[in-house]
Amino acid sequence: MPTPAVHIGPQDDPQLSEAVERGGGRVVPLADAEALVVVGGHGDLPELHDGIRWVQLPSAGIESWVESGVLDRDRTWTSATGAYSTSVAEGAVALLLAGIRGIGRAARATTWDNQALDGVQTSLRGATVAIVGAGGIGKAMIPAFLGLGARVLAVTRRGLPVEGAYETWAADRVRDVFAVADHVVLAAPATADTAALVGADELAALGSQGWLVNIARGSLVDTDALVAALRDGTIAGAALDVTDPEPLPDGHPLWAEPRAIVTPHSTNPSSLRVPLLAERVEENVRRFAAGEDLLGLVDLDAGY
C-alpha cells in the first residue's frame, strides 16, 4: 500500500501530524504533497499545485470555501461532516432542555423566586421534536430525544427513512414541519436553499409553546422575524448557538430577550475539536492510501 504524502497547513498541529502517521501517511512540505489537511482559515487556502489530489477541510459547514470559489472539480474535497456529530448533538439537546425547563430564565434571575418558572417549564415526554437536517449531527440527537420520551420527525434532503424517527420528510416539505412539531432543531447546511428558511410564517406555525434551536448556521433564520416573534410571545423561546450576524453584536436585542438563550458557537468546544478532526484525518488518510471512498465527500453541486 502506498504511503500518502500529506501537508498540514496553513497552521501545523502535532495531533493532526500524528493522525496522518497513524493513518499510514507521512507529513511533507506543500510542494511535495498529494493531499492537504487544512487547519485554520475560513475560506482561504494556499495555492494548490496540480499534484494535490485531495483536500480535507476542517469544518462540517463549508460555505466560506464555497463562497470564496476555491473548490474545484480537479481534485477530491472532503469536509468534517459527521466528525463532530456527538459533541454538537449533546449541545443541541442541552440547549433545548435549558429552554423548556426554564434554565435560561433562571440563570438571569437576581433574586430567589420559586414561582418565577410557573407556566414556563415543560417536558420532552410525549413531545414531537423535528430535526431539520437529520445528517450526522441530527441522527446523533435522536437516541437522546427518544430516551427522554420524545418522538422525532426527521427532515432530510430526499426523505429516506432515518433510524429512530417515526417519520422522515423530504426537504421540499420542510416548511410544513413547523405546524406539526412541538419544537424544532435546525441542523441543516447553509445553502441558497436554506437561507432564511425560518421566517415569520414558520415561527407563527410553531406556536407559543414551541422552542426553536439552531446549531447549524445563523443564515437559516430571519433574525428580525425571530426577534419580533420572541418579543410578542409568538414562540416560547429560541436557543441559538449560531446567529446572523455572527458574532452577535453587543447590545443586540437577542442578548436582553428573556425568551432567548445565546451561546457563542460553542456546541463543538475547542477542547474536543482537534481530537475529533484527528480521528477523521486518520481514517481518511487510511482510505486514501487504500483507494477507498473518503468520508465527508463534498457535493459541489449541492454546496456541502
DATAPE-V753992 format. One line per field, one symbol per residue. phi: phi as a letter, one per 20 degrees, with the letter a starting at -180 (. if undefined). Layout:
phi: ???
This chain:
phi: .fdfecddafdebffffffgfffndcecfgfdedbcdecnncndcffeefffdbceeecfecffffffmefcdebedcdegnfdgffffgffffffffffemfffffefcbfbfdfegndfccefneddedeoeegfgfffggffffenedddddcgdmfgdgnefbcdfffdfffffedefbcdecefecffdflgdcgffffffnfdedddcdebfffcfffffgffffemfcfrcdcecbcfcfffgnfgffeffedccdelcfdfffdffgffffffgfffffffemefeemgeefffnb
